[in-house]
Amino acid sequence: MEKTSKIYVAGHRGMVGSAIVRKLQAEGYDNLVLRASSELDLRNQAAVEKFFETEKPEYVFLAAARVGGIMANNTYRADFLYENLMIESNVIHQSYVHKVKKLLFLGSSCIYPKNAPQPLKEEYLLSGYLEETNEPYAIAKIAGIKLCENYRAQYGCNFISAMPTNLYGPNDNYDLNNSHVIPALIRKFHEAKINNSPSVEVWGSGTPLREFLHVDDLADACVFLMKNYCRNEFVNVGVGQDITIRELAERIKKITDFQGEIKWDKSKPNGTPRKLMDVSKLYGLNWRPKILLDAGLREVIGQFKSSLS
């Protein structure tokens, strides 16, 4: 991938896509092709075909997706399945048709079975039942992995896949109805602090374990893989350590300086009991994350507060 190579980042306004753009620009890649969803509907087969015919990108980072937290995944089940299948199918197929040199597809740790052994190794894919609340999204992401594998097998396409763990960072979604756990907690604790609320309600029991990766570390890994990885098997991207949701809530409570009580609503779903990624394959390629969780949380909480002023 040369500095002048034409690179298409699909989903460049999202948290992951924008981080990839920042990383590429920081490394001197200046021939980026970017389209907002209002300019290019990736669910539209004809529109995607026209875009690839016109622009002819050499490299593709496929970070576009319909995403959300437990509530969104469980509420918009058909939308999450249909839209993600269409996005990835259109982009991957047109990348084959127009002879893209290399494509990186981004999935999610939710592809793994609910009760898979921990930590989650890449070979555990399709070894058991998925978590019910996000099954449609997971199935779409599994389909994306298999598209990349089989376009490689049938046509020799250099298409690879990376599966990041839970992410947080700049450009995250803080909508309480559609956000993931870190931005939801940040917003809840910040608003409770401002409003002098006596307590903050958090979903579930607090016992599930989660691993968190700063999105800038993911972007670094994506560019690294685009440069250095060309095998069929997908690669986990994570930090290899996890904490309970209860501990996460306590950390965010401390950083936001909220003095009240945390109330756990055990009537709400916990989701998968644990999702710790085995990152030995990626670490074996000599890549490591750089941003520790506490430092990353302080950074994004500061950014969230600044965005409100």
N, C-alpha and C positions, 0 to 999 in steps of 0.2 A: 504494500500500500504506500504509494509515493505521496509526497506532500501536495502534489498537484492532481492526484487522483480524484475523480468525481465521485463523491460519497453522498448517498441518500440516507438521511436519518428519518425514519418513519416514526411519527409521534414526538417531534422535537419540542413541542410545548408542554409535554408531560414531565413528570419528575425525572423519569429515567432518561427519556430522549434529550431533555435540556442538559442533563449532566453529561451525556455523551458528547453533545455539541460543545460544551465548555471544555471538556478534555481534549477533543480534537483541535479546537481553536488554540488551546494552550500549547499544543505540540506543533503548531504551524500548518495544520491542514486548512486550507482556505478555499477549497473548491467544493463547498457543501451545497447540496440540493435540499431545500426545506419547503414543506407545504403544510399549512394549517388544515384542519379538517374542513373548514369552510371553503378552502380552495380545492381540496382533493378528498373526496369521500372514498376511503379505502374499502368500503363495503360494496362499492359499485365496480363491477368487473370491467365494464367498458371504459370508465374513467381511469382506472389503474392501467389498463392496457395502453390508453392514449398517452398517459404520463410517461411510461417506460419507453414508448416509441419515440417520444419527443426528447426526453432528457438523457436516456441511455446511461444511467449511472453504472459505475464500475464496481462499487462496493455498496452494500446495503446493511444498515443496522435496523432490524425490525423490532422497534420498541413501542409501536402503536398497539393499543388494546383498550377494551372496555374493562375498567377495573373498579374495585370497591372493597369495602370491608364485609364482615359477616352479614349485616343487615341487607346491604345492597346485593350481595351474591345470592342470598336466600330469597329476596323479593323479586329481582329481575332475572330469574333463572333462564327463561327463554332468550332474553336479550343478550345475556352474557354468553350463552352458547352460540347463538346465531351470529352475532356481530363479530366475535373473535374468530370463529371459523371462516367467515367471509374475508376479514382483514388479512389473516395469515395465508389463506388459500390464494387470494388474488396477488399478493405481493410475492409470495414464493414462486408461484407459477410464472408470473411475468419476469421474475429474475432469471428463471430458466430460459424462457422464450427469448429474452434479449441478452442472454449470455453474460450475465453479471459474473464478475470474477470470483467474488466471495460474498456470502450472506451470513449474518449472525442473527439467529432468532432467539428472543428472550422469553422464557417461560416463567415458572413460579414453583416454589417448593410445595404448593398444594397438589402437585401431580402425584405425590406419593400416597400409598394407602394409609388410611387413618391409623391403623395399628401396626404399621411397619416397624421393624426393629430400629433402635436408635444407636448411633447416628445414622441418618438416611444415606445409604450408598446408591449410586446411580443404577446399579443392577436391580434394585428393589421396585423399579417401575413396573406396573401391571401385575404385582404379586398379591394384591388383595383389594378389598373394598375401599372406595374413597370416602372422605368425610362428606356427609350428606349435604351440609349447608353450602358447600362450594363445589359440588360435583360437576355442574354444567361448565363452570369456568375451567376446572381441572381437565375435563374431557377435551375441551377446545385446545388447551395448551399441550396436552398429550398428542393431539392430532397434529399440531405444529411441529413437534419433535419428529413424529413419524413422516411428515411431509419432507422435512429436511433429510432424514435418513434415506428415504426411498427415492427422492430426486437424485441423491448421490449414488445410490445403488443402480438405478436404471439409466441415468443420463450422465453420471460422473460429475455432477455439480458439486462445487466446494461450498456446501451449505453446512453450517455448524449451529449448535444450540447451547445456550447457557441457562441454568436454572438458579436464579438468585433466591436467597432467603428473604425474610421480611425486611423491607426497606424503609428508610426515613431520610429526610433531608430537604434542601431547598425545593420550592414548587410543589410541596406535598399538598394534599387535599384536606382541608380542615372542616369540611361539611360534616356535621355529626351524624347525618343519615347515610353517608356514603364513604366515610373515611376509614383508614386502618387505625390500629390501636394507639400508636404513638401520637399522631396529630389529634386524635379524638381526646386523649388524656391531656395533652398540652392545652387544648382549648378549654376543656372542662375546668382544669385547675386554675388557669389564668382568669377565666370569667368568675369563678368562685372567689378568687383572691380580690378581684376588682369590686365585686358585689358584696363582699364580707359575708358570704354564705357560710353556714355552720358546717356543711358537709358536701361531699362530692360523691355521686353515685357512679359506680363502675360495674359493668356487666360481668356476670359469672362469679366464680368462687375465688379467682385469683391464683388458682393452682396450676393452670397450664403453663408449660415452659415454651419460651420463644427465643429465637436468635435474631439479632438485629444488625443490619449492615448499612452503613452510610452510603447514600446513592453515589457520592463521588468516588468511593472505593469501588462500587460496581462499575461505574464508567471506566475507571482505570483498568479493571479486569476485562471489560469488553474490548477495549482497544488492544490490550495485551493479547487476548485470544485471537482477535482478528489478525494480528501480526504473527502469532506463534503457534496456533493450533489448527490442525487440518484433518482431524480424525472423525470417524463416523459417530462415536459415542458422545452424548451430551455431557456437559460439565457442570457440577454444582459450584455455586459461588456464595461463600459465606465467611464467617469468622471462626466457626468451630466451637463456639461457646454459647450457652443460653442462660436466661434468667426467668424466674416466674413473673407472671403478669402482676402479681402482688408487689414484688420487689421493684418492678418497673414503675408502677404507680407511686410507690414511696419515693423513688428517685426524682420523678417529675414533680411530685408534691414539694420536695425539699428545694429543688432548683427554682420553682415558681414562688417559693416562700408562702405557700398556703398553710394556714395554721389550723384548719378545721379537721373534720373526721372523714375517713373514707368509708363509704357504705357499699357493701357488695350485694348486688342483686342476683341472687342465685337462681332466680326464675329464668334468667336470660342464658343463652347458650355459651358454653365455654369454647366450642370448636375443638379441633384436634388436641389431644392431651399434650403432645410434644412434637416439635418439628425442628430437630437439630440436624444440620447438614454435615455429612462426611465430606470434607474438603481436601482429602488427601491427594486426589487426582490433580486438582488445581495447584495445591502447594508443591506437588512433585514437579510442576513446571516452573517453579521458582517465582510464584506470585504470592504476595501477602497483603492483607488490608493494612491501612495506616491510621485510621481514625478510631480511637477508643470510644466506647458508648457514652461515658459521662461527658467527654469533651464534645462529642457530636450532639448530645442532647442540649448542652448549654448553648451551642452554636445555633441550633434550630429554634430553640425557645427565644433566644435573642432576636433572631430574624422574624419570628412570628410577632413578637411585641412591636418591632420596628414597623412591620407592615400595617399595624393598626393605628400608628401615630401619624 
